[in-house]
Amino acid sequence: MANKIYPSADAALKGVVADGQTLAVGGFGLCGIPEALIDALHDSGVKNLTCISNNAGVDGFGLGKLLGTRQIKKMIASYVGENKEFERQYLAGELELEFTPQGTLAEKLRAGGAGIPAFFTKTGVGTMVAEGKELREFDGETYVMERSLVPDVALVKADVADKSGNLRFRLTARNFNPAAAMAGKICIVEVEKIVEIGELAPDDIHLPGIYVHRIVLNAKPEKRIEKRTVSAAVDVAAAKVEAQAAIAQAAVNTGSPATIKNKGA
């Protein structure tokens, strides 16, 4: 068995990525993105890339890094709302964009990996999405034909790989990564842990190693939070007074004695 493990993300990309390629990049928002591989792609200097991804990262992180250095000429994506540089380039006519409904994008990749060249879907019928595409009637309903996607290279992120490339993903990272991995002619995966062959139980394997060509370890990814949401501070004393007043009022309304027990709150 050929050794699939590479010492660094730079080494894993060497001899594979080139100008003008189409790349599928896994992840959902900033969850499950191949951070080290994106950084290595940035450092490689390759340009005129078409990137297929659910979204385009954020300014200065994820695919946003490649937008900042103008390495991406076209995005095929379903959501790009968190990236101001993306917005600027697109509105200025500097970046091509192929907006694709999220489910359709997932199916385009899955179909590509399954060897299915095209499929029909109701999503997008009667909208700009269907312009210039074949329409066909099935059982009295109109469907639009969508071509599958088969990128030159897939860059994906998994939680664990064994040395033969069998992969296990974690939670939301399983959304687009398996489909992207299957669709790519060459698949390079970034993982947080590498184990020996046989350590992953067969039922725990989400993607078989036949789809994976190169593996690189990134044991401590940054895992940046896309949008941090925090709860407002609660004034405990004021909340207690308000609760006591409400209980007292309820007692007046019902004619029952108001009893408040303090349990050390």
For each residue, the residues with C-beta under 8 A, 3 or more apart:
1: 164
2:
3:
4: 163 164 165 209 212 213 214 215
5: 163 194 215 216 217
6: 9 11 12 214 215 216
7: 11 216
8: 11 12 40 216
9: 6 12 13 36 37 39 40 190 216 218
10: 13 14 40 43 44
11: 6 7 8 14 216
12: 6 8 9 16 37 40 188 214 215 216
13: 9 10 16 17 37 40 41 44 188
14: 10 11
15:
16: 12 13 153 186 188 214
17: 13 21 23 41 44 46 153
18: 21 46
19: 46 47 48 49
20: 48 49
21: 17 18 46 49 50 151 152 153
22: 49 50 51 52 149 151 152 153
23: 17 41 49 50 51 52 151 152 153 154 155
24: 51 52 53 109 149 151 153 154 155 156 180 183 184
25: 33 34 38 51 52 53 63 154 155 156 180
26: 32 33 34 53 154 155 156 157 173 176 177 180 181
27: 30 31 32 33 34 53 54 55 62 157 173 176 177
28: 31 32 54 55 172 173 175 176
29: 54 55 82 226
30: 27 33 57 58 61 62 223 224 225 226
31: 27 28 171 172 173 175 226
32: 26 27 28 157 169 170 172 173 174 175 176 177
33: 25 26 27 30 38 57 62 63 157
34: 25 26 27 37 38 155 156 157 188 189 190
35: 38 39 62 157 190 218 221 222 223
36: 9 39 40 190 216 218 221
37: 9 12 13 34 40 41 155 157 188 190 216
38: 25 33 34 35 41 42 57 62 63 65 66 155
39: 9 35 36 42 43 65
40: 8 9 10 12 13 36 37 43 44
41: 13 17 23 37 38 44 46 66 71 155
42: 38 39 65 66 69 71
43: 10 39 40
44: 10 13 17 40 41
45: 71
46: 17 18 19 21 41 49 71
47: 19 70 71 73
48: 19 20 71 73
49: 19 20 21 22 23 46 66 71 72 73 74
50: 21 22 23 72 73 74 75 76
51: 22 23 24 25 56 63 66 72 74 75 76 77
52: 22 23 24 25 76 77 105 109 149 151 180
53: 24 25 26 27 56 63 75 76 77 176
54: 27 28 29 77 78 79 102 105 175 176
55: 27 28 29 63 77 78 79 80 81 82 83
56: 51 53 62 63 64 67 75 77 80 82 83 86
57: 30 33 38 61 62 63 64 65 67 82 83
58: 30 61 62 64 82 83 224 226
59: 64 68 83 84 85
60: 64 65 68
61: 30 57 58 64 65 224
62: 27 30 33 35 38 56 57 58 65
63: 25 33 38 51 53 55 56 57 66 67 72 75
64: 56 57 58 59 60 61 67 68 83 85 86
65: 38 39 42 57 60 61 62 68 69
66: 38 41 42 49 51 63 69 71 72
67: 56 57 63 64 70 71 72 83 85 86 89 95
68: 59 60 64 65 85
69: 42 65 66
70: 47 67 94
71: 41 42 45 46 47 48 49 66 67
72: 49 50 51 63 66 67 75 95
73: 47 48 49 50 95 96
74: 49 50 51 95 96 97 98
75: 50 51 53 56 63 72 80 86 95 96 97 98
76: 50 51 52 53 98 100 105 149
77: 51 52 53 54 55 56 80 97 98 99 100 105
78: 54 55 99 100 101 102 104 105
79: 54 55 102
80: 55 56 75 77 83 86 87 90 97
81: 55
82: 29 55 56 57 58 226 227
83: 55 56 57 58 59 64 67 80 86 87
84: 59 87 88
85: 59 64 67 68 88 89
86: 56 64 67 75 80 83 89 90 95
87: 80 83 84 90 91
88: 84 85 91 92
89: 67 85 86 92 94 95
90: 80 86 87 93 94 95 97
91: 87 88
92: 88 89 95
93: 90
94: 70 89 90
95: 67 72 73 74 75 86 89 90 92
96: 73 74 75
97: 74 75 77 80 90
98: 74 75 76 77
99: 77 78 129
100: 76 77 78 104 105 108 129
101: 78 104 105 123 124 129
102: 54 78 79 105 106
103: 106 107 121 123
104: 78 100 101 107 108 121 123 124 129 146
105: 52 54 76 77 78 100 101 102 108 109
106: 102 103 109 110 175 176 179
107: 103 104 110 111 119 121 146
108: 100 104 105 111 112 146 147 148 149
109: 24 52 105 106 112 113 148 149 176 179 180 182 183
110: 106 107 113 114 179 182 183
111: 107 108 114 116 117 118 119 148 149
112: 108 109 116 148 149 150 151 182 183
113: 109 110 179 181 182 183 211
114: 110 111 182
115:
116: 111 112 119 148
117: 111 147 148
118: 111 145 146 147 148
119: 107 111 116 145 146 148
120: 136 138 143 144 145 146
121: 103 104 107 124 143 144 146
122: 125 141 142 143 144
123: 101 103 104 129 144
124: 101 104 121 127 129 130 144
125: 122 130 135 142 143 144
126: 130 142
127: 124 130
128: 131
129: 99 100 101 104 123 124 133 144
130: 124 125 126 127 133 135 144
131: 128
132:
133: 129 130 144 145 146
134: 144 145
135: 125 130 142 143 144 145
136: 120 142 143 145
137: 140 141 142 143
138: 120 141 143
139:
140: 137
141: 122 137 138
142: 122 125 126 135 136 137
143: 120 121 122 125 135 136 137 138
144: 120 121 122 123 124 125 129 130 133 134 135
145: 118 119 120 133 134 135 136
146: 104 107 108 118 119 120 121 133
147: 108 117 118
148: 108 109 111 112 116 117 118 119 183
149: 22 24 52 76 108 109 111 112 183
150: 112 183 184 185
151: 21 22 23 24 52 112 154 180 183 184 185
152: 21 22 23 184 185 186
153: 16 17 21 22 23 24 184 185 186 187 188
154: 23 24 25 26 151 180 181 182 183 184 186 187 188
155: 23 24 25 26 34 37 38 41 180 188 190
156: 24 25 26 34 177 178 180 181 187 188 189 190
157: 26 27 32 33 34 35 37 173 177 189 190 191 221
158: 161 167 168 169 170 173 177 189 190 191 206 207
159: 168 169 170 173 191 192 193
160: 167 168 191 192 193 194 195 200
161: 158 165 166 167 168 189 191 193 194 195 209 212 215
162: 165 166 194 195 196 197 198 199 200 209
163: 4 5 194 195 196 197 215
164: 1 4 197 209
165: 4 161 162 189 208 209 210 211 212 213 215
166: 161 162 197 200 205 207 208 209 212
167: 158 160 161 178 181 189 191 205 206 207 209 212
168: 158 159 160 161 200 204 205 206
169: 32 158 159 173 174 177 178 206 207
170: 32 158 159 173 174
171: 31 174
172: 28 31 32 175
173: 26 27 28 31 32 157 158 159 169 170 177
174: 32 169 170 171 177 178 206
175: 28 31 32 54 106 172
176: 26 27 28 32 53 54 106 109 179 180
177: 26 27 32 156 157 158 169 173 174 180 181
178: 156 167 169 174 181 182 206 207
179: 106 109 110 113 176 182 183
180: 24 25 26 52 109 151 154 155 156 176 177 183 184
181: 26 113 154 156 167 177 178 184 187 189 207 211 212
182: 109 110 112 113 114 154 178 179 187 207 211
183: 24 109 110 112 113 148 149 150 151 154 179 180
184: 24 150 151 152 153 154 180 181 187
185: 150 151 152 153
186: 16 152 153 154 213 214
187: 153 154 156 181 182 184 211 212 213 214
188: 12 13 16 34 37 153 154 155 156 213 214 215 216
189: 34 156 157 158 161 165 167 181 212 214 215 216
190: 9 34 35 36 37 155 156 157 158 216 217 218 221
191: 157 158 159 160 161 167 194 215 216 217 218
192: 159 160 217 218 219 220 221
193: 159 160 161 217 219
194: 5 160 161 162 163 191 215 217
195: 160 161 162 163 199 200
196: 162 163 199
197: 162 163 164 166
198: 162
199: 162 195 196
200: 160 162 166 168 195 204 205
201: 204 205
202: 205
203:
204: 168 200 201
205: 166 167 168 200 201 202 208
206: 158 167 168 169 174 178
207: 158 166 167 169 178 181 182 211 212
208: 165 166 205 211
209: 4 161 162 164 165 166 167 212
210: 165
211: 113 165 181 182 187 207 208
212: 4 161 165 166 167 181 187 189 207 209 215
213: 4 165 186 187 188
214: 4 6 12 16 186 187 188 189
215: 4 5 6 12 161 163 165 188 189 191 194 212
216: 5 6 7 8 9 11 12 36 37 188 189 190 191
217: 5 190 191 192 193 194
218: 9 35 36 190 191 192 221
219: 192 193
220: 192
221: 35 36 157 190 192 218
222: 35
223: 30 35
224: 30 58 61
225: 30 228
226: 29 30 31 58 82
227: 82
228: 225
229:
230:
231: 234
232:
233:
234: 231 239
235: 238 239
236: 239 240 265
237: 240 241
238: 235 241 242
239: 234 235 236 242 243
240: 236 237 243 244 265
241: 237 238 244 245
242: 238 239 245 246
243: 239 240 246 247
244: 240 241 247 248 260
245: 241 242 248 249
246: 242 243 249 250
247: 243 244 250 251 258 260
248: 244 245 251 252 258
249: 245 246 252 253
250: 246 247 253 254 256 258
251: 247 248 254 255 256 257 258
252: 248 249 255 258
253: 249 250
254: 250 251
255: 251 252
256: 250 251
257: 251
258: 247 248 250 251 252
259:
260: 244 247
261:
262: 265
263:
264:
265: 236 240 262
